[in-house]
Amino acid sequence: MQNSYTRRTTALILAVLSLGLATSLCQQEKKKSFPDKFQEKWEKEGPNVRIKRHQDGSRTVFRRSPDDRTLIKRTWGTNGAVKMIVVYRLNAQGDPLACKIYDGRESLLYKVSYGYSKTSGRLQAERMFDARARRTNPRTGEETPIRVMYYNYDAQGNPAAPEVYTFKEGKKAEDVFGARGTFPRDNPFKP
């Protein structure tokens, strides 16, 4: 009888300990995979990779080439699937010259070119072209953009709201493409 009691007590103690250990492990995993809104920040993963985990559980990864001439931005959704890939070609100063925007299945959607002021070096224009259907000006035969953004600055050099033009009838550019341009303002490698 004493032996049976000892076995039951030992089994009960082991069950409680293993339950506590399992709960502790589950809580640790939850903290890693679902950061709260105050933990949104950049993480370093080597000299050429930066990761940002967002409040909703999605994440953005910036990966640059060792020569600093290519920057790849991948965005994953909350379900873990790739939503968007943007490949930037950079100049010697690390400013983008052009980019290509792909969907999560790596189908090319848009091509973008950037223009800079020759005197100040600041971003002046962004031209977006549809990669799926080439649109040309019938008079000149040149490819026409589907959106153009002109960047303006005040006398102190502070950026003002950009002028946005879209050539899709009946819609505002913000409704079609969103309020922000494609310029990588959140580039973690650029000071």
VOGU-3710 file (C-alpha; in Angstrom, 3 decimals, decimal comma):
1> mqnsytrrtt> 0,000/0,000/0,000  2,819/2,409/0,891  4,563/1,532/-2,391  1,386/2,252/-4,429  0,941/5,606/-2,657  4,565/6,590/-3,372  4,205/5,698/-7,046  1,009/7,760/-7,413  2,584/10,743/-5,646  5,699/10,524/-7,800
11> alilavlslg> 3,574/10,278/-10,966  1,495/13,282/-9,865  4,619/15,380/-9,133  6,149/14,458/-12,518  2,892/15,355/-14,310  2,757/18,779/-12,622  6,430/19,464/-13,416  6,076/18,440/-17,057  2,917/20,554/-17,404  4,786/23,569/-15,998
21> latslcqqek> 7,734/22,934/-18,324  5,440/22,594/-21,368  3,626/25,833/-20,457  6,952/27,619/-20,051  8,164/26,391/-23,457  4,910/27,439/-25,151  5,180/30,923/-23,667  8,785/31,264/-24,884  7,790/30,247/-28,421  4,865/32,679/-28,381
31> kksfpdkfqe> 7,169/35,589/-27,517  9,475/34,801/-30,434  6,849/34,324/-33,132  4,328/36,998/-32,070  6,112/40,110/-30,824  3,898/42,742/-29,248  3,511/46,168/-30,817  6,264/47,702/-28,710  8,877/45,239/-29,976  8,711/46,318/-33,648
41> kwekegpnvr> 12,324/47,058/-34,575  15,126/46,128/-36,916  17,106/42,975/-36,249  20,592/42,394/-37,629  21,360/39,083/-39,282  24,872/39,558/-40,575  26,336/42,616/-42,296  24,036/42,429/-45,359  20,639/41,446/-43,921  18,123/43,399/-41,832
51> ikrhqdgsrt> 14,758/42,072/-40,650  11,803/44,033/-39,355  8,998/42,201/-37,617  5,751/44,139/-37,781  2,989/44,436/-35,214  0,584/42,257/-37,206  3,055/39,337/-37,407  4,270/40,068/-40,940  7,920/40,847/-41,644  10,139/42,679/-44,124
61> vfrrspddrt> 13,665/41,553/-44,957  16,236/43,773/-46,677  19,209/41,980/-48,223  22,005/43,872/-49,986  24,741/42,604/-52,216  28,329/42,750/-50,911  29,170/45,487/-53,452  26,204/47,653/-52,234  24,776/47,924/-55,770  21,674/45,720/-55,303
71> likrtwgtng> 19,070/45,827/-52,537  16,315/43,213/-52,316  13,263/43,843/-50,146  10,990/40,862/-49,426  7,723/41,202/-47,518  6,041/38,194/-45,911  2,422/38,220/-44,781  1,096/37,019/-41,451  0,539/33,571/-42,966  4,252/33,239/-43,829
81> avkmivvyrl> 3,796/33,564/-47,603  5,835/36,062/-49,625  3,601/38,997/-50,609  6,001/41,214/-52,534  9,603/41,363/-53,761  11,303/44,601/-54,808  14,776/44,597/-56,377  16,566/47,964/-56,354  19,637/48,869/-58,442  21,732/51,427/-56,543
91> naqgdplack> 24,343/54,006/-57,502  27,696/54,427/-55,717  26,069/56,587/-53,008  23,460/53,904/-52,242  20,561/55,765/-53,885  18,209/53,726/-56,073  18,405/54,272/-59,819  15,670/51,789/-60,719  13,639/48,950/-59,250  11,473/46,053/-60,329
101> iydgreslly> 8,432/45,055/-58,296  7,297/41,419/-58,239  4,317/39,771/-56,617  4,687/36,856/-54,198  4,871/34,381/-57,091  7,795/36,299/-58,636  5,773/37,669/-61,548  7,070/41,069/-62,648  4,417/43,752/-62,081  6,121/47,153/-62,357
111> kvsygyskts> 9,378/48,810/-63,370  10,362/52,091/-61,708  13,043/54,657/-62,522  14,250/57,455/-60,240  15,626/60,862/-61,228  17,845/63,115/-59,116  18,733/66,802/-59,240  22,160/67,390/-60,787  22,879/70,273/-58,406  21,546/69,038/-55,043
121> grlqaermfd> 21,508/65,267/-55,607  17,985/65,047/-54,110  15,266/62,796/-55,493  13,227/64,760/-58,049  11,014/62,216/-59,842  9,812/58,636/-59,794  8,318/57,047/-62,919  6,425/53,741/-62,706  5,806/51,567/-65,780  3,468/48,580/-66,067
131> ararrtnprt> 5,565/45,511/-66,888  2,564/43,369/-67,847  1,188/45,625/-70,586  3,439/48,048/-72,442  1,799/51,438/-72,880  3,199/53,712/-75,575  2,566/57,274/-76,636  1,014/57,007/-80,112  2,709/60,220/-81,269  6,264/59,352/-80,195
141> geetpirvmy> 6,181/55,570/-79,813  7,921/55,888/-76,405  6,776/53,895/-73,408  4,619/55,984/-71,086  4,498/55,624/-67,315  1,338/54,710/-65,459  2,330/56,934/-62,529  4,725/59,843/-62,081  5,701/61,409/-58,753  7,521/64,731/-58,534
151> ynydaqgnpa> 9,273/65,478/-55,250  9,465/69,058/-54,013  11,488/70,639/-51,222  11,144/73,878/-49,273  13,896/76,514/-48,924  15,474/74,595/-46,017  15,599/71,369/-48,042  12,739/69,641/-46,190  10,575/67,428/-48,393  7,031/68,563/-49,159
161> apevytfkeg> 4,190/66,288/-50,202  4,961/64,891/-53,660  2,898/65,716/-56,729  1,399/62,469/-58,012  0,008/61,947/-61,499  -1,666/58,797/-62,720  -2,933/58,111/-66,192  -5,750/55,747/-65,267  -9,032/57,499/-65,933  -11,518/57,966/-63,109
171> kkaedvfgar> -9,196/57,064/-60,222  -6,840/58,896/-57,909  -3,231/57,717/-57,780  -3,576/57,008/-54,042  -6,532/54,687/-54,744  -4,649/52,749/-57,405  -1,097/52,589/-56,003  -1,305/53,709/-52,367  -0,245/56,970/-50,777  3,512/56,312/-50,738
181> gtfprdnpfk> 5,943/55,925/-53,581  8,317/53,037/-54,118  11,400/54,908/-52,909  12,933/52,820/-50,060  12,704/55,351/-47,200  12,864/52,513/-44,689  16,202/51,212/-46,049  18,059/50,095/-42,889  21,453/50,338/-44,600  21,103/54,032/-45,472
191> p> 21,964/56,440/-42,630
//
